[in-house]
Amino acid sequence: MVIKVFLATSSGSTAIKKKQQDVVGFLEANGIDHEQLDIACNEDNRMWMRENVPGEKKPTNGIPLPPQIFNDQSYCGDYETFFDAKEQNQVFAFLGLAPPPGSKEEDELLAIEDEDEQPATEGETDLHVSEDEEEEELNIEDDEEALEDEEEPITEDEDETEEDS
C-alpha cells in the first residue's frame, strides 16, 4: 500500500504550499512510503484526483484543492482531516496503516483493545461514560437533593392551625 499525495508543485498560494510541506514532511519523518503526484503539470493526475475525491468532501465550487491524500485507491482526506488526525495521534488510522511499534497511536490502540476485552465487574454497567454524561448525572442528583431539602410552603389553612395551637 502506497500513500498517494496529490500536490500542486507550481501553486501560487503559500497556504497550499505550507499544507503540502506539512503532509509530505510528516510522511518522510515517519518513514511512510508515499508517492507525490503533481496535479499542476500532469492532467491525468488532476483528473484522477478530482474524480476520486468523494462528493461530500468537495468544496462548493466542486474543485478539491491540494493536498489530497489517498491510500492506493481509497480516499483518506484533505489537509484539514490530516491535521485533525495528527492532533489526535491518529494519523496511521487516518492513512489506513498499522501504527509503528512503540508509537503513541499504537499504545492508545492497545489500551482501547484491552478495555474492550475486560469483562465488566459486578455492578458495573457502562465503562465508557463521557464527561458530559457524568456531569449531567451529577446535575440530576443535585436537583433531586435540592427538591428533598426544600420545605413545602405553608398554606393559609396550615397557618391558622398553627396559630390556634
DSSP file (Angstrom, degrees, kcal/mol; ACC not computed):
  #  RESIDUE AA STRUCTURE BP1 BP2  ACC     N-H-->O    O-->H-N    N-H-->O    O-->H-N    TCO  KAPPA ALPHA  PHI   PSI    X-CA   Y-CA   Z-CA
    1    1 A M              0   0    0      0, 0.0     2,-0.5     0, 0.0    32,-0.1   0.000 360.0 360.0 360.0 126.2    0.0    0.0    0.0
    2    2 A V        -     0   0    0     30,-0.0    70,-2.2    32,-0.0     2,-0.4  -0.942 360.0-131.0-115.6 133.0    1.4    3.3   -1.1
    3    3 A I  E     -aB  34  71A   0     30,-1.8    32,-2.9    -2,-0.5     2,-0.5  -0.686  22.5-153.6 -79.4 129.4    0.1    6.6    0.2
    4    4 A K  E     -aB  35  70A   0     66,-3.0    66,-2.7    -2,-0.4     2,-0.6  -0.923   8.6-168.4-108.8 126.9   -0.6    9.0   -2.7
    5    5 A V  E     -aB  36  69A   0     30,-2.9    32,-2.9    -2,-0.5     2,-0.6  -0.961  11.7-149.1-116.3 117.3   -0.4   12.7   -2.0
    6    6 A F  E     +aB  37  68A   0     62,-2.8    62,-1.2    -2,-0.6     2,-0.3  -0.773  28.4 172.5 -89.6 121.6   -1.7   14.9   -4.8
    7    7 A L  E     -a   38   0A   0     30,-2.8    32,-3.5    -2,-0.6     2,-0.5  -0.768  36.6-133.8-124.8 164.0    0.2   18.2   -4.8
    8    8 A A    >   -     0   0    0     -2,-0.3     3,-1.2    30,-0.2    30,-0.1  -0.916  18.3-171.9-119.6 101.7    0.5   21.3   -7.0
    9    9 A T  T 3  S+     0   0    0     -2,-0.5    -1,-0.1     1,-0.3    29,-0.0   0.750  84.7  44.8 -68.3 -22.8    4.2   22.0   -7.4
   10   10 A S  T 3  S+     0   0    0     -3,-0.1    -1,-0.3     2,-0.0     2,-0.2  -0.156  79.9 146.4-114.6  41.3    3.6   25.3   -9.0
   11   11 A S    <   -     0   0    0     -3,-1.2     6,-0.0     1,-0.1    -3,-0.0  -0.531  41.1-153.7 -75.9 140.7    0.9   26.7   -6.7
   12   12 A G        +     0   0    0     -2,-0.2     2,-0.6     4,-0.0    -1,-0.1   0.535  70.0  96.2 -87.9  -8.0    1.0   30.5   -6.1
   13   13 A S     >  -     0   0    0      1,-0.2     4,-2.0     2,-0.0     5,-0.1  -0.733  57.8-162.3 -89.4 121.1   -0.7   30.0   -2.7
   14   14 A T  H  > S+     0   0    0     -2,-0.6     4,-2.5     1,-0.2     5,-0.2   0.836  92.5  58.7 -68.9 -30.9    1.7   30.0    0.2
   15   15 A A  H  > S+     0   0    0      2,-0.2     4,-2.1     1,-0.2    -1,-0.2   0.928 107.8  45.0 -63.6 -44.4   -1.1   28.4    2.4
   16   16 A I  H  > S+     0   0    0      2,-0.2     4,-2.6     1,-0.2     5,-0.2   0.910 112.1  52.6 -65.3 -41.7   -1.3   25.4    0.0
   17   17 A K  H  X S+     0   0    0     -4,-2.0     4,-2.5     1,-0.2    -2,-0.2   0.919 110.1  48.1 -59.9 -43.7    2.4   25.1   -0.2
   18   18 A K  H  X S+     0   0    0     -4,-2.5     4,-2.3     2,-0.2    -1,-0.2   0.902 111.7  49.5 -64.7 -41.5    2.7   25.0    3.6
   19   19 A K  H  X S+     0   0    0     -4,-2.1     4,-2.2     2,-0.2    -1,-0.2   0.921 111.8  48.7 -63.4 -43.5   -0.1   22.4    3.9
   20   20 A Q  H  X S+     0   0    0     -4,-2.6     4,-2.6     1,-0.2     5,-0.3   0.914 111.9  49.3 -62.1 -43.4    1.7   20.2    1.3
   21   21 A Q  H  X S+     0   0    0     -4,-2.5     4,-2.7     1,-0.2     5,-0.2   0.874 108.9  53.4 -63.9 -37.7    5.0   20.6    3.0
   22   22 A D  H  X S+     0   0    0     -4,-2.3     4,-2.0     2,-0.2    -2,-0.2   0.934 112.6  43.0 -63.3 -46.9    3.4   19.6    6.4
   23   23 A V  H  X S+     0   0    0     -4,-2.2     4,-2.3     2,-0.2    -2,-0.2   0.959 118.8  42.8 -64.5 -52.1    1.9   16.4    4.9
   24   24 A V  H  X S+     0   0    0     -4,-2.6     4,-2.7     1,-0.2     5,-0.2   0.903 113.3  53.1 -63.7 -41.9    5.0   15.4    3.0
   25   25 A G  H  X S+     0   0    0     -4,-2.7     4,-2.7    -5,-0.3    -1,-0.2   0.902 109.7  48.6 -59.9 -42.4    7.3   16.3    5.9
   26   26 A F  H  X S+     0   0    0     -4,-2.0     4,-1.8    -5,-0.2     6,-0.2   0.939 112.3  48.2 -63.3 -47.0    5.3   14.1    8.3
   27   27 A L  H  <>S+     0   0    0     -4,-2.3     5,-2.7     1,-0.2    -2,-0.2   0.916 115.2  44.8 -60.7 -43.9    5.3   11.2    5.9
   28   28 A E  H ><5S+     0   0    0     -4,-2.7     3,-1.4     1,-0.2    -1,-0.2   0.919 111.4  52.3 -66.9 -43.6    9.0   11.5    5.3
   29   29 A A  H 3<5S+     0   0    0     -4,-2.7    -1,-0.2     1,-0.3    -2,-0.2   0.810 113.9  44.2 -63.4 -29.8    9.9   11.9    9.0
   30   30 A N  T 3<5S-     0   0    0     -4,-1.8    -1,-0.3    -5,-0.2    -2,-0.2   0.315 111.7-118.6 -99.3   7.9    7.9    8.8    9.9
   31   31 A G  T < 5 +     0   0    0     -3,-1.4     2,-0.5     1,-0.2    -3,-0.2   0.810  54.0 163.4  63.3  31.0    9.3    6.7    7.1
   32   32 A I      < -     0   0    0     -5,-2.7     2,-0.3    -6,-0.2    -1,-0.2  -0.733  42.7-119.7 -87.2 123.7    5.9    6.2    5.5
   33   33 A D        +     0   0    0     -2,-0.5   -30,-1.8   -32,-0.1     2,-0.3  -0.438  50.6 158.4 -62.8 122.1    6.1    5.0    1.9
   34   34 A H  E     -a    3   0A   0     -2,-0.3     2,-0.4   -32,-0.2   -30,-0.2  -0.956  35.6-141.0-146.4 163.8    4.4    7.6   -0.3
   35   35 A E  E     -a    4   0A   0    -32,-2.9   -30,-2.9    -2,-0.3     2,-0.6  -0.995  14.4-143.3-129.2 131.0    4.2    8.9   -3.8
   36   36 A Q  E     -a    5   0A   0     -2,-0.4     2,-0.6   -32,-0.2   -30,-0.2  -0.846  16.7-167.3 -97.0 122.6    3.9   12.6   -4.7
   37   37 A L  E     -a    6   0A   0    -32,-2.9   -30,-2.8    -2,-0.6     2,-0.4  -0.942  12.9-141.1-115.1 120.8    1.6   13.2   -7.7
   38   38 A D  E     -a    7   0A   0     -2,-0.6     4,-0.4   -32,-0.2     7,-0.3  -0.654  18.0-178.1 -84.4 125.5    1.7   16.6   -9.3
   39   39 A I  S    S+     0   0    0    -32,-3.5   -31,-0.2    -2,-0.4     7,-0.2   0.559  78.5  64.1 -96.2  -9.9   -1.7   18.0  -10.5
   40   40 A A  S    S+     0   0    0    -33,-0.5    -1,-0.1     1,-0.1   -32,-0.1   0.855 115.6  25.9 -80.0 -35.4   -0.2   21.2  -11.9
   41   41 A C  S    S+     0   0    0      1,-0.2     2,-0.5     2,-0.0    -2,-0.1   0.521 117.8  60.9-105.5  -8.0    1.9   19.6  -14.6
   42   42 A N     >  -     0   0    0     -4,-0.4     4,-1.9     1,-0.1    -1,-0.2  -0.917  55.5-169.4-130.0 107.1    0.0   16.3  -15.1
   43   43 A E  H  > S+     0   0    0     -2,-0.5     4,-2.7     1,-0.2     5,-0.2   0.833  89.1  58.1 -63.5 -34.7   -3.6   16.5  -16.4
   44   44 A D  H  > S+     0   0    0      2,-0.2     4,-2.5     1,-0.2    -1,-0.2   0.915 107.1  47.5 -62.8 -43.1   -4.1   12.8  -15.7
   45   45 A N  H  > S+     0   0    0     -7,-0.3     4,-2.6     2,-0.2    -2,-0.2   0.918 112.3  50.0 -62.4 -43.3   -3.2   13.2  -12.0
   46   46 A R  H  X S+     0   0    0     -4,-1.9     4,-2.5    -8,-0.2    -2,-0.2   0.933 113.1  45.1 -62.1 -46.6   -5.5   16.2  -11.8
   47   47 A M  H  X S+     0   0    0     -4,-2.7     4,-2.3     2,-0.2    -1,-0.2   0.911 112.9  50.5 -65.7 -42.2   -8.5   14.4  -13.4
   48   48 A W  H  X S+     0   0    0     -4,-2.5     4,-1.7    -5,-0.2    -2,-0.2   0.933 112.0  47.6 -61.2 -45.8   -7.9   11.2  -11.3
   49   49 A M  H  X S+     0   0    0     -4,-2.6     4,-1.2     1,-0.2     3,-0.3   0.943 112.9  48.0 -61.0 -48.4   -7.8   13.2   -8.1
   50   50 A R  H  < S+     0   0    0     -4,-2.5     3,-0.2     1,-0.2    -1,-0.2   0.871 113.7  47.4 -61.9 -37.6  -11.0   15.2   -8.9
   51   51 A E  H  < S+     0   0    0     -4,-2.3    -1,-0.2     1,-0.2    -2,-0.2   0.779 114.6  45.9 -74.4 -26.5  -12.9   12.1   -9.9
   52   52 A N  H  < S+     0   0    0     -4,-1.7    -1,-0.2    -3,-0.3    -2,-0.2   0.499  83.0  97.8-102.2  -5.0  -11.9   10.2   -6.8
   53   53 A V  S  < S-     0   0    0     -4,-1.2     5,-0.1    -3,-0.2    15,-0.0  -0.753  87.2-109.9 -78.9 125.1  -12.5   12.7   -4.0
   54   54 A P    >>  -     0   0    0      0, 0.0     3,-1.7     0, 0.0     4,-0.6  -0.197  21.5-117.3 -58.5 147.1  -15.9   11.9   -2.7
   55   55 A G  G >4 S+     0   0    0      1,-0.3     3,-1.2     2,-0.2     7,-0.1   0.849 113.1  55.2 -53.7 -41.5  -18.7   14.3   -3.4
   56   56 A E  G 34 S+     0   0    0      1,-0.2    -1,-0.3     0, 0.0    -3,-0.0   0.675 106.9  52.7 -69.9 -15.1  -19.4   15.3    0.2
   57   57 A K  G <4 S+     0   0    0     -3,-1.7    -1,-0.2     2,-0.1    -2,-0.2   0.501  88.6  98.8 -96.4  -6.3  -15.7   16.2    0.6
   58   58 A K  S << S-     0   0    0     -3,-1.2     5,-0.0    -4,-0.6    -8,-0.0  -0.567  78.1-114.2 -82.6 145.3  -15.6   18.5   -2.4
   59   59 A P    >   -     0   0    0      0, 0.0     3,-2.2     0, 0.0    -1,-0.1  -0.171  38.9 -91.9 -68.6 172.2  -15.9   22.3   -1.8
   60   60 A T  T 3  S+     0   0    0      1,-0.3    -2,-0.1     2,-0.1     0, 0.0   0.804 127.6  55.8 -58.6 -31.1  -18.9   24.2   -3.1
   61   61 A N  T 3  S-     0   0    0      2,-0.2    -1,-0.3     1,-0.1    -3,-0.0   0.560 110.5-124.4 -79.7  -5.6  -17.1   25.0   -6.3
   62   62 A G  S <  S+     0   0    0     -3,-2.2    -2,-0.1     1,-0.1    -1,-0.1   0.402  77.2 110.2  83.9  -3.1  -16.6   21.3   -6.9
   63   63 A I        -     0   0    0     -5,-0.0     2,-0.2     0, 0.0    -2,-0.2  -0.894  59.8-145.5-112.3 107.0  -12.8   21.5   -7.3
   64   64 A P        -     0   0    0      0, 0.0     4,-0.1     0, 0.0    -6,-0.1  -0.461  15.1-136.4 -71.0 139.0  -10.8   20.0   -4.4
   65   65 A L        -     0   0    0     -2,-0.2   -58,-0.0     2,-0.1   -57,-0.0  -0.643  35.9 -67.5 -93.2 151.3   -7.5   21.8   -3.6
   66   66 A P  S    S+     0   0    0      0, 0.0   -59,-0.2     0, 0.0   -46,-0.1  -0.411  98.7  61.5 -73.9 157.6   -4.3   20.0   -2.8
   67   67 A P        +     0   0    0      0, 0.0    12,-0.6     0, 0.0     2,-0.4   0.499  62.2 165.1 -82.5 143.2   -3.1   18.3   -0.8
   68   68 A Q  E     -BC   6  78A   0    -62,-1.2   -62,-2.8    10,-0.2     2,-0.4  -0.977  22.5-149.0-119.1 136.7   -5.5   15.4   -1.2
   69   69 A I  E     +BC   5  77A   0      8,-3.0     7,-2.7    -2,-0.4     8,-1.7  -0.909  17.9 174.5-119.5 132.6   -4.4   12.1    0.4
   70   70 A F  E     -BC   4  75A   0    -66,-2.7   -66,-3.0    -2,-0.4     2,-0.7  -0.940  30.3-141.1-130.0 151.6   -5.2    8.5   -0.8
   71   71 A N  E >  S-BC   3  74A   0      3,-3.1     3,-2.4    -2,-0.3     2,-0.4  -0.931  79.7 -59.0-109.3 101.3   -4.2    5.0    0.3
   72   72 A D  T 3  S-     0   0    0    -70,-2.2   -68,-0.1    -2,-0.7    -2,-0.0  -0.491 123.6 -15.9  54.5-112.2   -3.9    3.4   -3.1
   73   73 A Q  T 3  S+     0   0    0     -2,-0.4     2,-0.4    -3,-0.1    -1,-0.3   0.546 118.2  98.2 -94.7  -8.5   -7.4    3.9   -4.5
   74   74 A S  E <  S-C   71   0A   0     -3,-2.4    -3,-3.1     1,-0.0     2,-0.4  -0.678  74.0-127.0 -88.9 129.2   -9.0    4.7   -1.1
   75   75 A Y  E     +C   70   0A   0     -2,-0.4    -5,-0.2    -5,-0.2     3,-0.1  -0.575  27.9 176.0 -74.2 128.2   -9.6    8.3   -0.2
   76   76 A C  E     -     0   0A   0     -7,-2.7     2,-0.3    -2,-0.4    -6,-0.2   0.845  46.7 -96.9 -95.8 -50.5   -8.1    9.3    3.2
   77   77 A G  E     -C   69   0A   0     -8,-1.7    -8,-3.0    18,-0.1    -1,-0.3  -0.964  31.4 -74.9 158.6-174.7   -8.8   13.0    3.3
   78   78 A D  E  >  -C   68   0A   0     -2,-0.3     4,-2.0   -10,-0.2   -10,-0.2  -0.271  61.4 -78.2-102.7-168.0   -7.6   16.5    2.7
   79   79 A Y  H  > S+     0   0    0    -12,-0.6     4,-3.2     1,-0.2     5,-0.2   0.908 126.6  54.9 -63.6 -41.5   -5.3   18.6    4.8
   80   80 A E  H  > S+     0   0    0      1,-0.2     4,-2.4     2,-0.2    -1,-0.2   0.915 111.2  43.6 -61.3 -44.0   -7.9   19.6    7.5
   81   81 A T  H  > S+     0   0    0      2,-0.2     4,-2.2     1,-0.2    -1,-0.2   0.863 114.2  51.7 -70.1 -33.8   -8.7   15.9    8.2
   82   82 A F  H  X S+     0   0    0     -4,-2.0     4,-2.4     2,-0.2    -2,-0.2   0.937 110.5  48.6 -62.3 -46.8   -5.0   15.0    8.2
   83   83 A F  H  X S+     0   0    0     -4,-3.2     4,-2.4     2,-0.2    -2,-0.2   0.913 110.9  49.8 -61.4 -44.9   -4.3   17.9   10.6
   84   84 A D  H  X S+     0   0    0     -4,-2.4     4,-1.5     1,-0.2    -1,-0.2   0.916 111.7  48.7 -60.4 -43.4   -7.1   16.7   12.9
   85   85 A A  H  <>S+     0   0    0     -4,-2.2     5,-3.4     1,-0.2     6,-0.4   0.888 110.7  51.4 -63.5 -38.9   -5.8   13.1   12.9
   86   86 A K  H ><5S+     0   0    0     -4,-2.4     3,-1.3     1,-0.2    -2,-0.2   0.904 107.9  51.5 -65.1 -41.8   -2.3   14.4   13.6
   87   87 A E  H 3<5S+     0   0    0     -4,-2.4    -1,-0.2     1,-0.3    -2,-0.2   0.811 113.4  45.2 -64.3 -30.4   -3.6   16.4   16.6
   88   88 A Q  T 3<5S-     0   0    0     -4,-1.5    -1,-0.3    -5,-0.2    -2,-0.2   0.246 113.7-115.4 -97.9  11.9   -5.3   13.3   18.0
   89   89 A N  T < 5S+     0   0    0     -3,-1.3    -3,-0.2     1,-0.1    19,-0.1   0.895  85.4 116.6  53.5  43.7   -2.3   11.0   17.3
   90   90 A Q     >< +     0   0    0     -5,-3.4     4,-2.4    -8,-0.1    -4,-0.2   0.034  23.7 118.8-126.6  24.6   -4.5    9.1   14.8
   91   91 A V  H  > S+     0   0    0     -6,-0.4     4,-2.4     1,-0.2     6,-0.2   0.888  75.7  51.8 -64.3 -40.1   -2.6    9.6   11.6
   92   92 A F  H  >>S+     0   0    0      2,-0.2     5,-3.4     1,-0.2     4,-0.6   0.909 112.0  46.4 -65.4 -39.8   -1.8    6.0   10.9
   93   93 A A  H >45S+     0   0    0      3,-0.2     3,-0.8     2,-0.2    -1,-0.2   0.914 111.3  53.1 -64.1 -42.1   -5.5    5.1   11.3
   94   94 A F  H 3<5S+     0   0    0     -4,-2.4    -2,-0.2     1,-0.3    -1,-0.2   0.882 112.1  45.0 -57.9 -40.4   -6.4    8.1    9.1
   95   95 A L  H 3<5S-     0   0    0     -4,-2.4    -1,-0.3    -5,-0.2    -2,-0.2   0.551 115.9-116.1 -82.2  -7.7   -4.0    6.7    6.4
   96   96 A G  T <<5S+     0   0    0     -3,-0.8     2,-0.3    -4,-0.6    -3,-0.2   0.807  73.6 127.8  76.3  29.6   -5.3    3.1    6.9
   97   97 A L      < -     0   0    0     -5,-3.4    -1,-0.3    -6,-0.2    -2,-0.1  -0.823  66.7-105.7-117.3 155.5   -2.0    1.9    8.1
   98   98 A A        -     0   0    0     -2,-0.3     8,-0.1    -3,-0.1    -5,-0.0  -0.622  44.5-111.6 -74.8 136.4   -0.9   -0.1   11.2
   99   99 A P        -     0   0    0      0, 0.0     3,-0.1     0, 0.0    -1,-0.1  -0.385  36.4-101.9 -68.1 147.8    0.8    2.2   13.7
  100  100 A P    >   -     0   0    0      0, 0.0     3,-1.9     0, 0.0     6,-0.4  -0.360  47.6 -87.7 -68.3 150.2    4.5    1.5   14.3
  101  101 A P  T 3  S+     0   0    0      0, 0.0     3,-0.1     0, 0.0    -3,-0.0  -0.304 112.8  18.0 -58.4 136.3    5.5   -0.4   17.4
  102  102 A G  T 3  S+     0   0    0      1,-0.3     2,-0.1    -3,-0.1     3,-0.0   0.428  92.6 132.9  84.5  -1.0    6.1    1.8   20.4
  103  103 A S    <>  -     0   0    0     -3,-1.9     4,-2.3     1,-0.1    -1,-0.3  -0.415  68.9-116.9 -80.2 160.2    4.2    4.8   19.0
  104  104 A K  H  > S+     0   0    0      1,-0.2     4,-2.6     2,-0.2     5,-0.2   0.886 117.0  55.6 -59.9 -38.8    1.6    6.8   21.0
  105  105 A E  H  > S+     0   0    0      1,-0.2     4,-2.2     2,-0.2    -1,-0.2   0.893 107.8  47.0 -63.8 -40.3   -1.0    5.7   18.5
  106  106 A E  H  > S+     0   0    0     -6,-0.4     4,-2.8     2,-0.2     5,-0.2   0.918 111.4  51.8 -67.0 -42.3   -0.2    2.0   19.0
  107  107 A D  H  X S+     0   0    0     -4,-2.3     4,-2.2     1,-0.2    -2,-0.2   0.915 111.7  46.6 -59.1 -43.8   -0.3    2.5   22.8
  108  108 A E  H  X S+     0   0    0     -4,-2.6     4,-2.2     2,-0.2    -1,-0.2   0.899 112.3  50.5 -65.6 -40.7   -3.7    4.1   22.6
  109  109 A L  H  X S+     0   0    0     -4,-2.2     4,-2.3     1,-0.2    -2,-0.2   0.914 111.6  47.5 -63.2 -43.9   -5.0    1.4   20.2
  110  110 A L  H  X S+     0   0    0     -4,-2.8     4,-2.6     2,-0.2    -1,-0.2   0.880 110.2  52.8 -65.1 -38.3   -3.8   -1.3   22.6
  111  111 A A  H  X S+     0   0    0     -4,-2.2     4,-2.2    -5,-0.2    -1,-0.2   0.900 110.2  47.9 -64.1 -40.5   -5.3    0.4   25.6
  112  112 A I  H  X S+     0   0    0     -4,-2.2     4,-2.2     2,-0.2    -2,-0.2   0.915 112.2  49.1 -66.2 -43.0   -8.7    0.5   23.8
  113  113 A E  H  X S+     0   0    0     -4,-2.3     4,-1.6     2,-0.2    -2,-0.2   0.909 111.6  49.2 -63.4 -42.0   -8.4   -3.1   22.8
  114  114 A D  H  X S+     0   0    0     -4,-2.6     4,-1.3     1,-0.2    -1,-0.2   0.908 110.7  50.8 -62.3 -42.0   -7.6   -4.1   26.4
  115  115 A E  H  < S+     0   0    0     -4,-2.2     3,-0.2     1,-0.2    -1,-0.2   0.891 110.3  49.3 -63.0 -41.0  -10.5   -2.1   27.7
  116  116 A D  H  < S+     0   0    0     -4,-2.2    -1,-0.2     1,-0.2    -2,-0.2   0.796 110.9  50.6 -69.4 -28.7  -12.9   -3.8   25.3
  117  117 A E  H  < S+     0   0    0     -4,-1.6    -1,-0.2    -5,-0.2    -2,-0.2   0.707  87.5  96.2 -83.4 -21.4  -11.6   -7.2   26.3
  118  118 A Q  S  < S-     0   0    0     -4,-1.3     2,-0.1    -3,-0.2     3,-0.1  -0.536  76.7-126.1 -74.4 129.7  -12.0   -6.8   30.0
  119  119 A P        -     0   0    0      0, 0.0     2,-0.2     0, 0.0    -1,-0.1  -0.430  30.3-100.8 -72.7 150.8  -15.3   -8.2   31.4
  120  120 A A        -     0   0    0     -2,-0.1     3,-0.1     1,-0.1     2,-0.1  -0.481  37.4-125.8 -70.1 138.7  -17.5   -5.8   33.4
  121  121 A T    >   -     0   0    0     -2,-0.2     3,-2.4     1,-0.2    -1,-0.1  -0.379  45.8 -68.1 -80.8 166.0  -17.2   -6.4   37.1
  122  122 A E  T 3  S+     0   0    0      1,-0.3    -1,-0.2    -2,-0.1     3,-0.1  -0.276 123.8  12.1 -58.3 131.7  -20.3   -7.0   39.2
  123  123 A G  T 3  S+     0   0    0      1,-0.2     2,-0.6    -3,-0.1    -1,-0.3   0.369  98.4 118.3  84.1  -5.7  -22.5   -3.9   39.4
  124  124 A E    <   +     0   0    0     -3,-2.4    -1,-0.2     1,-0.2     3,-0.1  -0.844  28.6 163.0 -98.8 120.5  -20.6   -2.2   36.6
  125  125 A T        +     0   0    0     -2,-0.6     2,-0.4     1,-0.3    -1,-0.2   0.800  62.5  27.8-107.3 -35.6  -22.8   -1.5   33.6
  126  126 A D        +     0   0    0      1,-0.1    -1,-0.3     3,-0.0     3,-0.2  -0.938  46.4 179.2-137.6 113.8  -21.0    1.1   31.5
  127  127 A L  S    S+     0   0    0     -2,-0.4     2,-0.8     1,-0.2    -1,-0.1   0.696  77.8  65.0 -80.9 -19.2  -17.2    1.6   31.3
  128  128 A H        +     0   0    0      2,-0.0     2,-0.6     0, 0.0    -1,-0.2  -0.661  60.4 156.9-111.2  75.9  -17.5    4.4   28.8
  129  129 A V        -     0   0    0     -2,-0.8    -3,-0.0    -3,-0.2     2,-0.0  -0.886  35.1-136.6-100.5 122.0  -19.3    7.4   30.4
  130  130 A S     >  -     0   0    0     -2,-0.6     4,-2.4     1,-0.1     5,-0.2  -0.273  21.4-111.5 -72.7 163.9  -18.4   10.6   28.7
  131  131 A E  H  > S+     0   0    0      1,-0.2     4,-2.7     2,-0.2     5,-0.2   0.884 119.4  53.3 -62.3 -38.2  -17.7   13.7   30.8
  132  132 A D  H  > S+     0   0    0      2,-0.2     4,-2.5     1,-0.2    -1,-0.2   0.919 110.1  46.8 -63.5 -43.7  -20.9   15.3   29.6
  133  133 A E  H  > S+     0   0    0      2,-0.2     4,-2.3     1,-0.2    -2,-0.2   0.901 113.0  49.6 -64.3 -40.3  -23.0   12.3   30.7
  134  134 A E  H  X S+     0   0    0     -4,-2.4     4,-2.0     2,-0.2    -2,-0.2   0.916 112.3  47.3 -64.5 -43.1  -21.2   12.2   34.0
  135  135 A E  H  X S+     0   0    0     -4,-2.7     4,-2.4     1,-0.2    -2,-0.2   0.895 110.9  51.9 -65.7 -39.7  -21.8   15.9   34.5
  136  136 A E  H  X S+     0   0    0     -4,-2.5     4,-2.2     2,-0.2    -2,-0.2   0.906 108.4  51.0 -63.0 -42.0  -25.5   15.5   33.6
  137  137 A E  H  X S+     0   0    0     -4,-2.3     4,-2.3     1,-0.2    -1,-0.2   0.903 110.3  49.6 -61.6 -41.3  -25.9   12.7   36.1
  138  138 A L  H  X S+     0   0    0     -4,-2.0     4,-2.5     1,-0.2    -2,-0.2   0.904 109.8  51.2 -64.3 -41.0  -24.3   14.9   38.8
  139  139 A N  H  X S+     0   0    0     -4,-2.4     4,-2.3     2,-0.2    -2,-0.2   0.896 109.8  49.7 -63.7 -40.0  -26.7   17.8   37.9
  140  140 A I  H  X S+     0   0    0     -4,-2.2     4,-2.3     2,-0.2    -1,-0.2   0.927 111.3  48.9 -64.0 -44.9  -29.7   15.5   38.2
  141  141 A E  H  X S+     0   0    0     -4,-2.3     4,-2.3     1,-0.2    -2,-0.2   0.906 111.3  50.0 -61.6 -41.4  -28.6   14.2   41.6
  142  142 A D  H  X S+     0   0    0     -4,-2.5     4,-2.3     1,-0.2    -1,-0.2   0.906 110.4  50.2 -62.6 -42.3  -28.1   17.8   42.8
  143  143 A D  H  X S+     0   0    0     -4,-2.3     4,-2.0     2,-0.2    -2,-0.2   0.903 110.6  49.4 -63.4 -41.6  -31.5   18.8   41.6
  144  144 A E  H  X S+     0   0    0     -4,-2.3     4,-1.9     2,-0.2    -2,-0.2   0.906 111.6  48.7 -64.9 -41.7  -33.1   15.8   43.4
  145  145 A E  H  X S+     0   0    0     -4,-2.3     4,-2.1     1,-0.2    -1,-0.2   0.897 109.6  52.5 -64.2 -40.3  -31.3   16.7   46.6
  146  146 A A  H  X S+     0   0    0     -4,-2.3     4,-1.3     1,-0.2    -1,-0.2   0.892 109.0  49.9 -63.8 -39.1  -32.4   20.3   46.3
  147  147 A L  H  < S+     0   0    0     -4,-2.0    -1,-0.2     1,-0.2    -2,-0.2   0.889 110.4  50.0 -66.4 -38.3  -36.0   19.2   46.0
  148  148 A E  H  < S+     0   0    0     -4,-1.9    -2,-0.2     1,-0.2    -1,-0.2   0.875 112.2  47.6 -66.8 -37.4  -35.7   16.9   49.0
  149  149 A D  H  < S+     0   0    0     -4,-2.1    -1,-0.2    -5,-0.1    -2,-0.2   0.719  89.4 102.7 -76.3 -22.0  -34.2   19.7   51.1
  150  150 A E     <  -     0   0    0     -4,-1.3     2,-0.3    -5,-0.2    -3,-0.0  -0.419  70.0-134.7 -68.6 131.3  -36.8   22.3   50.1
  151  151 A E        -     0   0    0     -2,-0.2    -1,-0.1     1,-0.1    -2,-0.1  -0.646  22.7-114.2 -84.4 144.0  -39.5   22.9   52.7
  152  152 A E        -     0   0    0     -2,-0.3    -1,-0.1     1,-0.1     2,-0.0  -0.536  37.1-105.2 -75.6 143.4  -43.1   23.0   51.4
  153  153 A P        -     0   0    0      0, 0.0     2,-0.4     0, 0.0    -1,-0.1  -0.356  33.4-112.4 -68.6 149.0  -44.7   26.4   51.7
  154  154 A I        -     0   0    0     -3,-0.1     2,-0.1     4,-0.1    -3,-0.0  -0.669  30.1-144.1 -83.4 131.1  -47.3   26.9   54.5
  155  155 A T     >  -     0   0    0     -2,-0.4     4,-2.2     1,-0.1     5,-0.1  -0.407  27.2-103.4 -87.9 170.8  -50.8   27.4   53.2
  156  156 A E  H  > S+     0   0    0      1,-0.2     4,-2.4     2,-0.2     5,-0.2   0.901 121.5  52.8 -61.4 -41.7  -53.4   29.7   54.9
  157  157 A D  H  > S+     0   0    0      1,-0.2     4,-2.0     2,-0.2    -1,-0.2   0.917 111.4  45.6 -60.9 -43.6  -55.2   26.7   56.5
  158  158 A E  H  > S+     0   0    0      1,-0.2     4,-2.2     2,-0.2    -1,-0.2   0.861 110.2  55.4 -67.1 -35.4  -52.0   25.4   58.0
  159  159 A D  H  X S+     0   0    0     -4,-2.2     4,-1.7     2,-0.2    -2,-0.2   0.925 109.5  45.6 -64.1 -45.0  -51.1   28.9   59.2
  160  160 A E  H  X S+     0   0    0     -4,-2.4     4,-2.0     1,-0.2    -1,-0.2   0.887 111.3  53.7 -64.5 -38.9  -54.4   29.3   61.1
  161  161 A T  H  X S+     0   0    0     -4,-2.0     4,-0.9     1,-0.2    -1,-0.2   0.895 108.0  49.5 -64.2 -39.7  -54.0   25.8   62.5
  162  162 A E  H  < S+     0   0    0     -4,-2.2     3,-0.2     1,-0.2    -1,-0.2   0.862 110.5  50.2 -67.3 -34.7  -50.5   26.6   63.9
  163  163 A E  H  < S+     0   0    0     -4,-1.7    -1,-0.2     1,-0.2    -2,-0.2   0.854 106.8  55.4 -71.5 -33.9  -51.8   29.9   65.5
  164  164 A D  H  <        0   0    0     -4,-2.0    -1,-0.2     1,-0.3    -2,-0.2   0.750 360.0 360.0 -69.9 -22.5  -54.7   28.1   67.2
  165  165 A S     <        0   0    0     -4,-0.9    -1,-0.3    -3,-0.2    -2,-0.1   0.483 360.0 360.0 -74.8 360.0  -52.3   25.6   68.8
